[in-house]
Amino acid sequence: MLTIKVLGSGCANCKRVEQIAQKVVGDLAIEAQIVKVTDYNEIMKYNILSTPGLVINEKVVSSGRIPTPAEVTTWVTTALMEE
């Protein structure tokens, strides 16, 4: 099962990234755990310069912007193939 983490304070952009991730997981009909990480110290462990951040299976795939659903789909399917 994939673990998808949304890094950020809970701002509108962070919520949008979470919505995109949930939609992609639903569209692909896969099992994935989506976790919101709002603790600043936890976010800093991923060495990103700005939020929102998106982490799939502990690999940072995006930070500082809202990725498109197509990008998230690509990252999720790539992570599934690596499992």
Protein Blocks (a to p, Z undefined) as FASTA:
>chain_A
ZZdddedehiaklmmmmmmmmmmmmmnopacdddddfbfklmmmnopabdcdddeehiaf
bghiacdfklmmmmmmmmmmmZZ
